[in-house]
Amino acid sequence: MNLEYWNKAKMFHGHECPGLAIGVKACQAAIDIMGINPSQDEELVCITENDACGVDAIQALLGCTFGKGNLIHKPRGKQAFTFINRRTDEAVRFYLKAQNNGMERSVYQEYILNADIYDLFEYKTVEITTPDSARLFSSITCEKCSESAAENKIRIQEGKLVCLDCYEGEKN
């Protein structure tokens, strides 16, 4: 187990849990197998197929974040992560094959942290179109609620520029 990774991820996430351990080990697998480094800008992309605790480890350890546009959520409910190296266009998908099999939570967490990455994950190189770099959009003021929203999230409704909340009628 890489104690430095674990402690950094715990600080970011706020507590320890098996899900965070999965994310730490996914990061370790990506680093070891792909030879990557944490992303300073957008040179590394992660497509996560879940929105669970492990994603916090990916943000903390590999620098893939929603804010930088290099963390993409593809909601599938799977413990799977595809890492893309923009410099080489290499893409590798890691899928957690290890199962809990009734272990107590703390026992499962320790198992994940101490298991070999090759025992935890199935991985394969995948062909994928590298996502575009993050785009910046101008802000437009909604003509109904007066809140600003990114230009690509504005709609025209009854001749007025409106945000998605007002367009969809969900504004509180």
C-alpha positions as CSV (number, residue, x, y, z in Angstrom):
1,M,0.0,0.0,0.0
2,N,1.2,3.5,-0.8
3,L,0.6,5.3,2.5
4,E,1.3,8.7,1.0
5,Y,-1.5,8.2,-1.6
6,W,-3.8,6.9,1.0
7,N,-3.3,9.8,3.4
8,K,-3.6,12.4,0.6
9,A,-6.8,10.9,-0.6
10,K,-8.2,10.6,3.0
11,M,-7.5,14.3,3.6
12,F,-9.3,15.3,0.4
13,H,-12.3,12.9,0.9
14,G,-12.7,13.5,4.7
15,H,-12.7,9.9,5.9
16,E,-11.5,6.4,4.9
17,C,-13.7,3.8,3.3
18,P,-13.5,0.9,0.9
19,G,-14.7,3.1,-2.0
20,L,-11.8,5.5,-1.5
21,A,-9.4,2.6,-1.3
22,I,-10.7,1.5,-4.8
23,G,-9.9,4.9,-6.2
24,V,-6.5,5.0,-4.6
25,K,-5.7,1.6,-6.1
26,A,-7.1,2.6,-9.5
27,C,-4.7,5.6,-9.5
28,Q,-1.8,3.4,-8.6
29,A,-2.8,1.0,-11.4
30,A,-2.9,3.8,-13.9
31,I,0.4,5.2,-12.8
32,D,2.1,1.8,-12.8
33,I,0.6,0.5,-16.0
34,M,0.5,3.7,-18.1
35,G,3.5,5.4,-16.6
36,I,1.6,8.6,-16.1
37,N,2.0,11.5,-13.7
38,P,-0.6,13.6,-12.0
39,S,-2.2,16.1,-14.4
40,Q,-1.0,19.6,-14.0
41,D,-3.5,20.9,-16.6
42,E,-5.5,18.6,-18.9
43,E,-2.9,16.2,-20.2
44,L,-4.5,13.3,-18.4
45,V,-8.3,12.6,-18.6
46,C,-10.3,10.2,-16.5
47,I,-13.7,9.0,-17.6
48,T,-15.3,7.6,-14.5
49,E,-18.3,5.3,-14.8
50,N,-19.5,6.0,-11.2
51,D,-19.9,8.9,-8.9
52,A,-18.7,7.1,-5.7
53,C,-16.0,7.8,-3.2
54,G,-13.1,6.5,-5.4
55,V,-13.6,9.5,-7.7
56,D,-12.3,11.7,-4.9
57,A,-9.0,9.8,-4.9
58,I,-8.7,10.4,-8.7
59,Q,-9.1,14.1,-8.1
60,A,-6.7,14.2,-5.2
61,L,-4.0,12.0,-6.6
62,L,-4.1,12.4,-10.4
63,G,-5.4,16.0,-10.8
64,C,-8.4,15.0,-12.9
65,T,-11.2,17.4,-11.9
66,F,-14.6,18.6,-13.2
67,G,-13.3,22.2,-12.9
68,K,-10.4,21.5,-15.3
69,G,-12.7,19.5,-17.6
70,N,-10.5,16.4,-17.5
71,L,-12.8,14.4,-15.3
72,I,-15.8,13.1,-17.2
73,H,-18.7,11.3,-15.5
74,K,-20.3,8.6,-17.6
75,P,-23.0,7.3,-15.3
76,R,-23.0,3.5,-15.6
77,G,-22.8,2.5,-11.9
78,K,-19.7,0.4,-12.5
79,Q,-16.4,0.6,-10.6
80,A,-14.6,1.4,-13.9
81,F,-12.2,4.2,-14.9
82,T,-10.7,5.0,-18.3
83,F,-7.6,7.1,-18.2
84,I,-6.5,8.8,-21.4
85,N,-3.0,10.3,-21.9
86,R,-3.5,13.2,-24.2
87,R,0.2,13.3,-25.1
88,T,0.3,9.7,-26.4
89,D,-3.5,9.1,-27.0
90,E,-3.1,5.9,-25.0
91,A,-6.4,5.0,-23.2
92,V,-6.7,2.2,-20.6
93,R,-9.9,1.1,-18.9
94,F,-9.6,-0.3,-15.4
95,Y,-12.5,-2.4,-14.1
96,L,-12.7,-3.5,-10.5
97,K,-13.0,-7.3,-10.6
98,A,-12.5,-7.9,-6.9
99,Q,-15.7,-8.6,-5.0
100,N,-16.5,-8.0,-1.3
101,N,-17.9,-11.6,-0.8
102,G,-19.4,-10.7,2.6
103,M,-16.3,-9.3,4.2
104,E,-16.7,-6.8,6.9
105,R,-16.3,-3.2,5.7
106,S,-12.9,-2.6,7.4
107,V,-11.6,-6.0,6.3
108,Y,-12.6,-5.3,2.7
109,Q,-10.9,-1.9,2.8
110,E,-7.7,-3.5,4.1
111,Y,-7.9,-6.2,1.4
112,I,-8.2,-3.5,-1.3
113,L,-5.4,-1.4,0.0
114,N,-3.0,-4.3,0.3
115,A,-3.9,-6.4,-2.7
116,D,-1.9,-6.4,-5.9
117,I,-3.4,-4.1,-8.5
118,Y,-3.4,-7.0,-11.0
119,D,-5.6,-9.0,-8.6
120,L,-8.0,-6.1,-8.1
121,F,-8.5,-4.8,-11.7
122,E,-9.1,-6.1,-15.2
123,Y,-7.6,-3.6,-17.6
124,K,-7.3,-3.2,-21.3
125,T,-6.2,-0.7,-23.8
126,V,-9.3,0.8,-25.5
127,E,-9.9,2.8,-28.7
128,I,-11.5,6.0,-27.7
129,T,-11.8,9.5,-29.2
130,T,-9.9,11.8,-26.9
131,P,-12.3,14.3,-25.4
132,D,-11.9,17.9,-26.5
133,S,-10.1,20.2,-24.1
134,A,-12.3,22.2,-21.8
135,R,-14.1,25.1,-23.5
136,L,-14.8,28.5,-22.0
137,F,-18.2,30.0,-22.5
138,S,-19.4,33.5,-22.0
139,S,-22.0,34.2,-19.3
140,I,-25.5,35.2,-20.3
141,T,-28.0,36.7,-17.8
142,C,-31.3,34.8,-17.8
143,E,-34.1,37.2,-18.6
144,K,-36.4,35.4,-16.1
145,C,-34.4,34.9,-12.9
146,S,-31.5,37.3,-13.6
147,E,-28.9,34.7,-12.8
148,S,-25.9,34.2,-15.1
149,A,-25.3,30.9,-16.8
150,A,-22.8,29.6,-19.4
151,E,-23.8,30.5,-22.9
152,N,-24.1,26.8,-24.0
153,K,-26.7,26.3,-21.2
154,I,-29.0,29.1,-22.3
155,R,-32.2,28.4,-24.2
156,I,-34.6,30.7,-26.1
157,Q,-38.2,30.5,-24.7
158,E,-40.9,32.8,-25.9
159,G,-38.2,35.1,-27.4
160,K,-36.2,35.4,-24.1
161,L,-32.8,34.0,-23.2
162,V,-33.4,31.8,-20.2
163,C,-31.3,29.4,-18.1
164,L,-32.0,25.7,-18.0
165,D,-33.8,26.0,-14.6
166,C,-36.3,28.5,-15.9
167,Y,-36.6,26.7,-19.3
168,E,-37.4,23.5,-17.6
169,G,-39.6,25.2,-15.0
170,E,-37.5,23.9,-12.0
171,K,-36.4,27.3,-10.6
172,N,-37.0,27.5,-6.9
